[in-house]
Amino acid sequence: MKRAAGFGVLLVLGILTAYVIGFQKNFNEELPYDNEFTGLKDRIVIKFSHVVAENSPKGLAAAYFAQRVKEKSNDRIEIQVFPNGMRYSEATEVAALQRGEIQMIAPSFSNLNAIDPAWMVMDLPFAFKDQAEVDQALNGELGKRLSQTLDPYGMKGVAFWSNGFRQMTNNARPIRKPADFAGLKFRIQPSQVLERQFETLGASTISTPFNEIYHSLETRTADGQENTISNIFTKRFYQVQRYMTISNHSYLGYAVIFNKSYWDRLPSDAKLVLQEALEETTRWNKLKTYENANRLNQLQQTGDIKITYLSDDERKLWRERLRVLYPEFTPIIGSDLMDMIQGP
């Protein structure tokens, strides 16, 4: 009797073992990324810090990227997104990345001028006619050269994301002609090009962090600022500004950057997932940028800000006035890079 019972137990254990092996085989076949993650024994958590609102193009792209990575890796890789400068500001995020306190950032091109003056090429007024020209430049030699400037500083550029073209806002008067800038003070990003741009137009400047712009405008520390339609809407600058000019005078984009040593240590299969998700997010981000038109309609509906559209002749006056910046910054940026943009 005992012998029969023992045989019964062994039979049940054999059936269970066969079932588990079969289940595991089918499970692995249904989850291809599990098979690819041979070098990924522990879950990977990547901290991604940025300074804009969650519903801005960059904020939406960061959330989309995190979701795509989660799905592609079957939740093996987690992108923890910290928006609105809740962890680091523009002034501190690069150093935090270099120290390894975070693994990803997406600073604006203007905030990379301190790394290498080559990035100033992206701040030049009227450097690009439209988004198609921007894409062509960043997907070509210009984008390659700019990304290479990050390597000596322990950073790896992995993508470029868009926020669209900058517009002017202020509290004093409608701006149509260069003479309308006289005597006004504008908040700018830390860029010699942007500083000289406003000086050339007869205005003065002040540089403050992105998340302090609203306060600067509300307290009249600055009369105005330049930004994309999306940032003007999502940060509610229209509540403390009376006038906006649709000028499309310069471009605002972001470099998506990893800590280089961290990236280099990642398993190859994890890099593959991240690269695929970045490519998908970059394409998706470009589509979201076109929603600036919807944001503009929403701004018009608020009735809080008067919107001015430049005529072709007025826009030509701006271009002619600001053309002097090109020969001035060619020795700083480099003539080879300057030849890669159209200019006014």
Secondary structure as a PSIPRED ss2 file (coil, helix, strand):
# PSIPRED VFORMAT (PSIPRED V4.0)

   1 M C   1.000  0.000  0.000
   2 K H   0.000  1.000  0.000
   3 R H   0.000  1.000  0.000
   4 A H   0.000  1.000  0.000
   5 A H   0.000  1.000  0.000
   6 G H   0.000  1.000  0.000
   7 F H   0.000  1.000  0.000
   8 G H   0.000  1.000  0.000
   9 V H   0.000  1.000  0.000
  10 L H   0.000  1.000  0.000
  11 L H   0.000  1.000  0.000
  12 V H   0.000  1.000  0.000
  13 L H   0.000  1.000  0.000
  14 G H   0.000  1.000  0.000
  15 I H   0.000  1.000  0.000
  16 L H   0.000  1.000  0.000
  17 T H   0.000  1.000  0.000
  18 A H   0.000  1.000  0.000
  19 Y H   0.000  1.000  0.000
  20 V H   0.000  1.000  0.000
  21 I H   0.000  1.000  0.000
  22 G H   0.000  1.000  0.000
  23 F H   0.000  1.000  0.000
  24 Q H   0.000  1.000  0.000
  25 K H   0.000  1.000  0.000
  26 N H   0.000  1.000  0.000
  27 F H   0.000  1.000  0.000
  28 N H   0.000  1.000  0.000
  29 E H   0.000  1.000  0.000
  30 E H   0.000  1.000  0.000
  31 L C   1.000  0.000  0.000
  32 P H   0.000  1.000  0.000
  33 Y H   0.000  1.000  0.000
  34 D H   0.000  1.000  0.000
  35 N H   0.000  1.000  0.000
  36 E H   0.000  1.000  0.000
  37 F C   1.000  0.000  0.000
  38 T C   1.000  0.000  0.000
  39 G C   1.000  0.000  0.000
  40 L C   1.000  0.000  0.000
  41 K C   1.000  0.000  0.000
  42 D C   1.000  0.000  0.000
  43 R C   1.000  0.000  0.000
  44 I E   0.000  0.000  1.000
  45 V E   0.000  0.000  1.000
  46 I E   0.000  0.000  1.000
  47 K E   0.000  0.000  1.000
  48 F E   0.000  0.000  1.000
  49 S E   0.000  0.000  1.000
  50 H C   1.000  0.000  0.000
  51 V C   1.000  0.000  0.000
  52 V C   1.000  0.000  0.000
  53 A C   1.000  0.000  0.000
  54 E C   1.000  0.000  0.000
  55 N C   1.000  0.000  0.000
  56 S C   1.000  0.000  0.000
  57 P H   0.000  1.000  0.000
  58 K H   0.000  1.000  0.000
  59 G H   0.000  1.000  0.000
  60 L H   0.000  1.000  0.000
  61 A H   0.000  1.000  0.000
  62 A H   0.000  1.000  0.000
  63 A H   0.000  1.000  0.000
  64 Y H   0.000  1.000  0.000
  65 F H   0.000  1.000  0.000
  66 A H   0.000  1.000  0.000
  67 Q H   0.000  1.000  0.000
  68 R H   0.000  1.000  0.000
  69 V H   0.000  1.000  0.000
  70 K H   0.000  1.000  0.000
  71 E H   0.000  1.000  0.000
  72 K H   0.000  1.000  0.000
  73 S C   1.000  0.000  0.000
  74 N C   1.000  0.000  0.000
  75 D C   1.000  0.000  0.000
  76 R C   1.000  0.000  0.000
  77 I E   0.000  0.000  1.000
  78 E E   0.000  0.000  1.000
  79 I E   0.000  0.000  1.000
  80 Q E   0.000  0.000  1.000
  81 V E   0.000  0.000  1.000
  82 F E   0.000  0.000  1.000
  83 P C   1.000  0.000  0.000
  84 N C   1.000  0.000  0.000
  85 G C   1.000  0.000  0.000
  86 M C   1.000  0.000  0.000
  87 R C   1.000  0.000  0.000
  88 Y C   1.000  0.000  0.000
  89 S C   1.000  0.000  0.000
  90 E H   0.000  1.000  0.000
  91 A H   0.000  1.000  0.000
  92 T H   0.000  1.000  0.000
  93 E H   0.000  1.000  0.000
  94 V H   0.000  1.000  0.000
  95 A H   0.000  1.000  0.000
  96 A H   0.000  1.000  0.000
  97 L H   0.000  1.000  0.000
  98 Q H   0.000  1.000  0.000
  99 R H   0.000  1.000  0.000
 100 G C   1.000  0.000  0.000
 101 E C   1.000  0.000  0.000
 102 I C   1.000  0.000  0.000
 103 Q C   1.000  0.000  0.000
 104 M E   0.000  0.000  1.000
 105 I E   0.000  0.000  1.000
 106 A C   1.000  0.000  0.000
 107 P C   1.000  0.000  0.000
 108 S E   0.000  0.000  1.000
 109 F H   0.000  1.000  0.000
 110 S H   0.000  1.000  0.000
 111 N H   0.000  1.000  0.000
 112 L H   0.000  1.000  0.000
 113 N C   1.000  0.000  0.000
 114 A C   1.000  0.000  0.000
 115 I C   1.000  0.000  0.000
 116 D C   1.000  0.000  0.000
 117 P H   0.000  1.000  0.000
 118 A H   0.000  1.000  0.000
 119 W H   0.000  1.000  0.000
 120 M H   0.000  1.000  0.000
 121 V H   0.000  1.000  0.000
 122 M H   0.000  1.000  0.000
 123 D C   1.000  0.000  0.000
 124 L C   1.000  0.000  0.000
 125 P C   1.000  0.000  0.000
 126 F C   1.000  0.000  0.000
 127 A C   1.000  0.000  0.000
 128 F C   1.000  0.000  0.000
 129 K C   1.000  0.000  0.000
 130 D C   1.000  0.000  0.000
 131 Q H   0.000  1.000  0.000
 132 A H   0.000  1.000  0.000
 133 E H   0.000  1.000  0.000
 134 V H   0.000  1.000  0.000
 135 D H   0.000  1.000  0.000
 136 Q H   0.000  1.000  0.000
 137 A H   0.000  1.000  0.000
 138 L H   0.000  1.000  0.000
 139 N C   1.000  0.000  0.000
 140 G C   1.000  0.000  0.000
 141 E H   0.000  1.000  0.000
 142 L H   0.000  1.000  0.000
 143 G H   0.000  1.000  0.000
 144 K H   0.000  1.000  0.000
 145 R H   0.000  1.000  0.000
 146 L H   0.000  1.000  0.000
 147 S H   0.000  1.000  0.000
 148 Q H   0.000  1.000  0.000
 149 T C   1.000  0.000  0.000
 150 L C   1.000  0.000  0.000
 151 D H   0.000  1.000  0.000
 152 P H   0.000  1.000  0.000
 153 Y H   0.000  1.000  0.000
 154 G C   1.000  0.000  0.000
 155 M E   0.000  0.000  1.000
 156 K E   0.000  0.000  1.000
 157 G E   0.000  0.000  1.000
 158 V E   0.000  0.000  1.000
 159 A E   0.000  0.000  1.000
 160 F E   0.000  0.000  1.000
 161 W E   0.000  0.000  1.000
 162 S E   0.000  0.000  1.000
 163 N E   0.000  0.000  1.000
 164 G E   0.000  0.000  1.000
 165 F E   0.000  0.000  1.000
 166 R E   0.000  0.000  1.000
 167 Q E   0.000  0.000  1.000
 168 M E   0.000  0.000  1.000
 169 T E   0.000  0.000  1.000
 170 N E   0.000  0.000  1.000
 171 N C   1.000  0.000  0.000
 172 A C   1.000  0.000  0.000
 173 R C   1.000  0.000  0.000
 174 P C   1.000  0.000  0.000
 175 I C   1.000  0.000  0.000
 176 R C   1.000  0.000  0.000
 177 K C   1.000  0.000  0.000
 178 P H   0.000  1.000  0.000
 179 A H   0.000  1.000  0.000
 180 D H   0.000  1.000  0.000
 181 F H   0.000  1.000  0.000
 182 A C   1.000  0.000  0.000
 183 G C   1.000  0.000  0.000
 184 L C   1.000  0.000  0.000
 185 K E   0.000  0.000  1.000
 186 F E   0.000  0.000  1.000
 187 R E   0.000  0.000  1.000
 188 I E   0.000  0.000  1.000
 189 Q C   1.000  0.000  0.000
 190 P C   1.000  0.000  0.000
 191 S C   1.000  0.000  0.000
 192 Q H   0.000  1.000  0.000
 193 V H   0.000  1.000  0.000
 194 L H   0.000  1.000  0.000
 195 E H   0.000  1.000  0.000
 196 R H   0.000  1.000  0.000
 197 Q H   0.000  1.000  0.000
 198 F H   0.000  1.000  0.000
 199 E H   0.000  1.000  0.000
 200 T H   0.000  1.000  0.000
 201 L C   1.000  0.000  0.000
 202 G C   1.000  0.000  0.000
 203 A C   1.000  0.000  0.000
 204 S E   0.000  0.000  1.000
 205 T E   0.000  0.000  1.000
 206 I E   0.000  0.000  1.000
 207 S E   0.000  0.000  1.000
 208 T C   1.000  0.000  0.000
 209 P C   1.000  0.000  0.000
 210 F H   0.000  1.000  0.000
 211 N H   0.000  1.000  0.000
 212 E H   0.000  1.000  0.000
 213 I H   0.000  1.000  0.000
 214 Y H   0.000  1.000  0.000
 215 H H   0.000  1.000  0.000
 216 S H   0.000  1.000  0.000
 217 L H   0.000  1.000  0.000
 218 E H   0.000  1.000  0.000
 219 T C   1.000  0.000  0.000
 220 R C   1.000  0.000  0.000
 221 T C   1.000  0.000  0.000
 222 A C   1.000  0.000  0.000
 223 D C   1.000  0.000  0.000
 224 G E   0.000  0.000  1.000
 225 Q E   0.000  0.000  1.000
 226 E E   0.000  0.000  1.000
 227 N E   0.000  0.000  1.000
 228 T E   0.000  0.000  1.000
 229 I H   0.000  1.000  0.000
 230 S H   0.000  1.000  0.000
 231 N H   0.000  1.000  0.000
 232 I H   0.000  1.000  0.000
 233 F H   0.000  1.000  0.000
 234 T H   0.000  1.000  0.000
 235 K C   1.000  0.000  0.000
 236 R C   1.000  0.000  0.000
 237 F H   0.000  1.000  0.000
 238 Y H   0.000  1.000  0.000
 239 Q H   0.000  1.000  0.000
 240 V C   1.000  0.000  0.000
 241 Q C   1.000  0.000  0.000
 242 R C   1.000  0.000  0.000
 243 Y E   0.000  0.000  1.000
 244 M E   0.000  0.000  1.000
 245 T E   0.000  0.000  1.000
 246 I E   0.000  0.000  1.000
 247 S C   1.000  0.000  0.000
 248 N C   1.000  0.000  0.000
 249 H C   1.000  0.000  0.000
 250 S C   1.000  0.000  0.000
 251 Y E   0.000  0.000  1.000
 252 L E   0.000  0.000  1.000
 253 G E   0.000  0.000  1.000
 254 Y E   0.000  0.000  1.000
 255 A E   0.000  0.000  1.000
 256 V E   0.000  0.000  1.000
 257 I E   0.000  0.000  1.000
 258 F E   0.000  0.000  1.000
 259 N E   0.000  0.000  1.000
 260 K H   0.000  1.000  0.000
 261 S H   0.000  1.000  0.000
 262 Y H   0.000  1.000  0.000
 263 W H   0.000  1.000  0.000
 264 D H   0.000  1.000  0.000
 265 R H   0.000  1.000  0.000
 266 L C   1.000  0.000  0.000
 267 P C   1.000  0.000  0.000
 268 S H   0.000  1.000  0.000
 269 D H   0.000  1.000  0.000
 270 A H   0.000  1.000  0.000
 271 K H   0.000  1.000  0.000
 272 L H   0.000  1.000  0.000
 273 V H   0.000  1.000  0.000
 274 L H   0.000  1.000  0.000
 275 Q H   0.000  1.000  0.000
 276 E H   0.000  1.000  0.000
 277 A H   0.000  1.000  0.000
 278 L H   0.000  1.000  0.000
 279 E H   0.000  1.000  0.000
 280 E H   0.000  1.000  0.000
 281 T H   0.000  1.000  0.000
 282 T H   0.000  1.000  0.000
 283 R H   0.000  1.000  0.000
 284 W H   0.000  1.000  0.000
 285 N H   0.000  1.000  0.000
 286 K H   0.000  1.000  0.000
 287 L H   0.000  1.000  0.000
 288 K H   0.000  1.000  0.000
 289 T H   0.000  1.000  0.000
 290 Y C   1.000  0.000  0.000
 291 E C   1.000  0.000  0.000
 292 N H   0.000  1.000  0.000
 293 A H   0.000  1.000  0.000
 294 N H   0.000  1.000  0.000
 295 R H   0.000  1.000  0.000
 296 L H   0.000  1.000  0.000
 297 N H   0.000  1.000  0.000
 298 Q H   0.000  1.000  0.000
 299 L H   0.000  1.000  0.000
 300 Q H   0.000  1.000  0.000
 301 Q H   0.000  1.000  0.000
 302 T H   0.000  1.000  0.000
 303 G C   1.000  0.000  0.000
 304 D C   1.000  0.000  0.000
 305 I C   1.000  0.000  0.000
 306 K E   0.000  0.000  1.000
 307 I E   0.000  0.000  1.000
 308 T E   0.000  0.000  1.000
 309 Y E   0.000  0.000  1.000
 310 L C   1.000  0.000  0.000
 311 S C   1.000  0.000  0.000
 312 D H   0.000  1.000  0.000
 313 D H   0.000  1.000  0.000
 314 E H   0.000  1.000  0.000
 315 R H   0.000  1.000  0.000
 316 K H   0.000  1.000  0.000
 317 L H   0.000  1.000  0.000
 318 W H   0.000  1.000  0.000
 319 R H   0.000  1.000  0.000
 320 E H   0.000  1.000  0.000
 321 R H   0.000  1.000  0.000
 322 L H   0.000  1.000  0.000
 323 R C   1.000  0.000  0.000
 324 V C   1.000  0.000  0.000
 325 L H   0.000  1.000  0.000
 326 Y H   0.000  1.000  0.000
 327 P H   0.000  1.000  0.000
 328 E H   0.000  1.000  0.000
 329 F H   0.000  1.000  0.000
 330 T H   0.000  1.000  0.000
 331 P H   0.000  1.000  0.000
 332 I H   0.000  1.000  0.000
 333 I H   0.000  1.000  0.000
 334 G C   1.000  0.000  0.000
 335 S H   0.000  1.000  0.000
 336 D H   0.000  1.000  0.000
 337 L H   0.000  1.000  0.000
 338 M H   0.000  1.000  0.000
 339 D C   1.000  0.000  0.000
 340 M C   1.000  0.000  0.000
 341 I C   1.000  0.000  0.000
 342 Q C   1.000  0.000  0.000
 343 G C   1.000  0.000  0.000
 344 P C   1.000  0.000  0.000
